[in-house]
Amino acid sequence: MNARATFTCMEESTKEDWGVIVPEVMQSAKQLPDRVIAHLRLLENDYGGFPIDRYSHSLQTATLALADGRDEEYVVCALLHDIGDTLGSFNHPDIAAAILKPFVSEANLWMVQNHGIFQGYNFFHHIGLNRNMRDMFKGHAYYDQAEEFVALYDNRAFDPALEILPMSTFEPMLRRLMAAPKTSIYKAAMDDAKAS
């Protein structure tokens, strides 16, 4: 579309302006899975010293979760858990959680948000950190889920000899998950726009 809103500051915007903007936003939202996949592919050939590159680690984590019978939402969380490595060098779980937040359950969101601390149990003591940092979450409703995610999938997904399914296996799941947000401050407006 070539139409543009006419305001120069948001408080001057009109219903007509938003009639121009909302369809553009909706079109952009439909392309979100493409942007997420493109960003995930930035992890390809990024080894960071690890036995496999970060892209392969992401695919292998999702492969393990899928093989274990996890639902699509969980598998997509496994796929995207480290997507923030390139932009959030010091807080990568926050990036993944921000991307997934509108689309996933509270439990899966918490798991992704905190997986770095739970993975730390396996290596923090080698770099001068407290491997038991995860203990600050003892008693949390989703502690066991995060601990299990790391133990069964994230921790094991550095093995070049293990199966790594291609992105084409997970792309349809990602597209279905991101087709509509479960939670968002914009959800009602988006639902109305889709209905009209």
Buried (B, 14 or more C-beta within 10 A) or exposed (E): EEEEBEEEEEEEBEEEBBEBBBBEBEEEBEEBBEEBBEBBEBBEEBEEEEEBBBBBBBBBBBBBBBEEEBEBBBBBBBBBBBBBBBEBEEEBBBBBBBBBBBBBBEBBBBBBBBBBBBBBBEEBEEEEEEBEBBEEBEEEEBBEBBBEBBBBBBBEBBBEEBEBBEBEBBBEBBBBBBEBBEEBEEEEBBEEBEEE
